[in-house]
Amino acid sequence: MRKKVRFIVNPKSGGTFGAHFTERMVKKNLDLNVFDYDIFYTKFAGHAIKIAQQSLIDKVDIIAVVGGDGTQNEVGQVIVNTPVILASIPTGSGNANARKMGVPINVPQAIRLINTGKAYKIDACFLNGQPFFMTAGIGYDAKVVEQFDKIPFRGVGAYLSGVLSTAFTYKLPHFTIQMDDKPAIETEAFTVLITNTGQLGYNIEFTKNSILNDGKFEITIIKNFDRTKVPTLVYEAFFGDIASQEMLETHRVNEKLIIRANKIESIQMDGDYKGQTNYIEVICKKEALNFLVDQDFSC
C-alpha cells in the first residue's frame, strides 16, 4: 500500500540563513513509486498546528516538517501518542532536533531519508500541559529567545545579539526547584534549562547524557557568574565544552519537576518564546512521538 507524506513548510524558517526547499527537490529525491505527497505552506504562527490536525483526519502516514524546531514542536504536539511519523527537513537556524537525531542538515538528503529511514520513538515532555521535545527554559535563556524573536534576521548572529543585549542587565530571580520527592533546591540562577535531548541547537549541548526514550529528563541550573566572561562562555558553547563549566549544575528528574520563581519570568519551549510565568510543572511521557531517523540510529 502506498504511503502518504505531507510536507508542512514554514517559508520564514531560518530567514535569509535558512536552507531552501522546492517541490522540485521532492520530485527528485522522494521515491514516488512508494509515496504520494502533498505540500502545505504555513501562513501564520500556529498554522502548522491546524495543518497537522487536518493531517490526522486525512490519515497521513508521515508529516515532513520543512522548518526549524518551533515548527516541529507545533506538529509534534498534535501527533504525540499517534502512529504518525514526524520527519525533519531542517531549514531553521539551530536545528537542534535534526542534529540530535542525526538527520542531515541538507534538504535533498533529508528528503531521501524518508525513503530509507525508520520510526524511532522518543519521549515527550509537558510543561504546564504543553508538549516539548527538546529543551525548555525559564529565566535568562528564555529572555534571549524573546529578544531573538524581535530581531528581523536569523542565525547565530541574531542569537548572539539576544545574548549580548541582556547578559549585563539581567537581574537574577530566586528559584525554588522541586524534583520528584527530593528536598527542594533554593537558589538564584540565570536560568533553569529542562532538556529531553540535551541539544539546544547549533550543536550546543548543556547535558551530555540525555537519553531520548527513557521517560526521564534533565535540568541544568546556570548559577551566577562573572558577566565579563560572557564572550568566553559563548566561545565554549559553540566551540568547546560548555557542559563542563563550573557554574552549571545538572540533575536527573525521574517523574516530576516543579519550579517557582520569585518574579514573573520568560519561558521558552523548543526555541520559541512562550510568554511569562512564575510557576512551571514538567512531566515526561515515555516514547510518545515517532521521529524519522536513519536505520543505524540509536541514542
Backbone hydrogen bonds, N-H to C=O, Kabsch-Sander energy under -0.5 kcal/mol:
donor,donor_aa,acceptor,acceptor_aa,energy
3,K,34,V,-2.0
5,V,3,K,-0.5
5,V,36,D,-3.0
6,R,62,I,-2.7
7,F,5,V,-0.5
7,F,38,D,-2.8
8,I,6,R,-0.6
8,I,64,A,-2.5
9,V,7,F,-0.7
9,V,40,F,-3.2
10,N,8,I,-0.5
10,N,66,V,-3.0
13,S,10,N,-1.6
15,G,12,K,-1.6
17,F,14,G,-1.4
18,G,15,G,-1.2
25,M,22,T,-0.6
26,V,22,T,-1.1
27,K,23,E,-2.5
28,K,24,R,-1.8
29,N,25,M,-1.9
30,L,26,V,-2.9
32,L,30,L,-1.2
34,V,31,D,-1.5
35,F,31,D,-2.3
36,D,3,K,-2.8
38,D,5,V,-1.5
40,F,7,F,-3.2
42,T,9,V,-3.0
47,H,44,F,-2.3
49,I,46,G,-0.7
50,K,46,G,-1.1
51,I,47,H,-2.2
52,A,48,A,-2.5
53,Q,49,I,-2.3
54,Q,50,K,-2.0
55,S,51,I,-1.9
56,L,52,A,-1.5
57,I,53,Q,-1.3
58,D,54,Q,-2.3
59,K,56,L,-1.0
60,V,55,S,-2.3
61,D,4,K,-1.4
62,I,4,K,-2.0
63,I,85,I,-2.8
64,A,6,R,-2.3
64,A,62,I,-0.6
65,V,63,I,-0.8
65,V,87,A,-3.0
66,V,8,I,-2.8
66,V,64,A,-0.8
67,G,65,V,-1.1
67,G,89,I,-1.0
72,Q,68,G,-2.0
73,N,69,D,-2.1
74,E,70,G,-1.8
75,V,71,T,-1.9
76,G,72,Q,-3.2
77,Q,73,N,-2.4
78,V,75,V,-1.2
79,I,75,V,-1.9
80,V,76,G,-1.2
81,N,288,A,-3.5
82,T,79,I,-1.5
85,I,61,D,-2.2
86,L,290,N,-3.0
87,A,63,I,-2.7
87,A,85,I,-0.6
89,I,65,V,-2.8
89,I,87,A,-0.6
91,T,67,G,-1.9
92,G,67,G,-0.9
99,R,95,N,-2.2
100,K,96,A,-2.5
101,M,97,N,-2.3
102,G,98,A,-0.6
102,G,99,R,-0.8
103,V,98,A,-2.5
106,N,104,P,-1.6
110,A,106,N,-2.7
111,I,107,V,-2.3
112,R,108,P,-2.2
113,L,109,Q,-1.4
114,I,110,A,-0.6
114,I,111,I,-1.3
115,N,111,I,-0.5
115,N,112,R,-1.0
116,T,112,R,-0.9
117,G,113,L,-2.9
118,K,293,V,-2.7
120,Y,291,F,-2.5
122,I,289,L,-2.7
123,D,212,L,-3.3
124,A,285,K,-2.3
125,C,132,F,-2.5
126,F,283,I,-2.8
127,L,130,Q,-2.9
128,N,126,F,-0.6
128,N,281,E,-3.1
130,Q,127,L,-2.2
132,F,125,C,-2.7
136,A,194,I,-2.7
137,G,268,Q,-2.0
138,I,192,V,-1.8
139,G,266,S,-2.1
140,Y,190,F,-3.2
143,K,139,G,-1.8
144,V,140,Y,-2.3
145,V,141,D,-2.0
146,E,142,A,-2.4
147,Q,143,K,-2.2
148,F,144,V,-2.7
149,D,145,V,-2.1
150,K,146,E,-0.5
150,K,147,Q,-1.1
151,I,147,Q,-0.6
151,I,148,F,-1.2
159,Y,155,G,-1.8
160,L,156,V,-2.8
161,S,157,G,-1.9
162,G,158,A,-1.8
163,V,159,Y,-2.0
164,L,160,L,-2.8
165,S,161,S,-1.7
166,T,162,G,-0.6
166,T,163,V,-1.1
167,A,163,V,-2.1
169,T,166,T,-0.9
170,Y,166,T,-1.6
172,L,170,Y,-0.6
175,F,173,P,-0.5
175,F,187,T,-3.5
176,T,260,R,-2.8
177,I,175,F,-0.6
177,I,185,I,-2.9
178,Q,176,T,-0.6
178,Q,258,I,-3.1
179,M,177,I,-0.6
180,D,178,Q,-0.5
180,D,256,K,-3.1
182,K,179,M,-2.4
185,I,177,I,-2.8
186,E,184,A,-0.5
187,T,175,F,-2.3
187,T,185,I,-0.5
189,A,173,P,-1.6
190,F,222,I,-2.9
191,T,222,I,-0.9
192,V,138,I,-1.9
193,L,220,T,-2.6
194,I,136,A,-3.3
195,T,193,L,-0.5
195,T,218,E,-2.8
196,N,134,M,-3.4
197,T,134,M,-1.2
198,G,134,M,-0.5
200,L,204,I,-3.1
201,G,204,I,-0.5
202,Y,94,G,-1.9
204,I,201,G,-2.2
205,E,203,N,-0.5
206,F,198,G,-1.1
207,T,198,G,-0.7
214,D,211,I,-0.8
217,F,253,V,-1.9
218,E,195,T,-2.3
219,I,251,H,-2.5
220,T,193,L,-2.3
221,I,249,E,-3.2
222,I,191,T,-2.4
222,I,220,T,-0.6
223,K,221,I,-0.8
223,K,247,M,-2.8
227,R,225,F,-0.5
229,K,226,D,-2.1
230,V,227,R,-1.4
233,L,229,K,-2.4
234,V,230,V,-2.7
235,Y,231,P,-2.1
236,E,232,T,-2.3
237,A,233,L,-2.4
238,F,234,V,-1.9
239,F,235,Y,-3.1
240,G,235,Y,-0.7
240,G,236,E,-1.4
242,I,236,E,-0.7
243,A,205,E,-0.5
244,S,241,D,-1.4
245,Q,242,I,-1.6
248,L,245,Q,-1.7
249,E,221,I,-1.9
251,H,219,I,-2.5
253,V,217,F,-3.5
254,N,252,R,-0.5
257,L,282,V,-2.5
258,I,178,Q,-2.4
259,I,280,I,-2.6
260,R,176,T,-2.4
261,A,278,N,-2.5
262,N,174,H,-1.6
265,E,277,T,-2.8
267,I,275,G,-2.4
268,Q,137,G,-2.1
269,M,272,D,-2.3
270,D,135,T,-3.4
272,D,269,M,-1.7
274,K,267,I,-2.8
277,T,265,E,-2.5
280,I,259,I,-2.3
282,V,257,L,-2.8
283,I,126,F,-1.6
284,C,255,E,-0.6
285,K,124,A,-3.2
286,K,284,C,-0.5
288,A,122,I,-1.3
288,A,285,K,-0.7
289,L,122,I,-2.1
290,N,84,V,-0.6
291,F,120,Y,-2.4
291,F,289,L,-0.6
292,L,86,L,-2.9
293,V,118,K,-2.7
297,F,294,D,-1.8
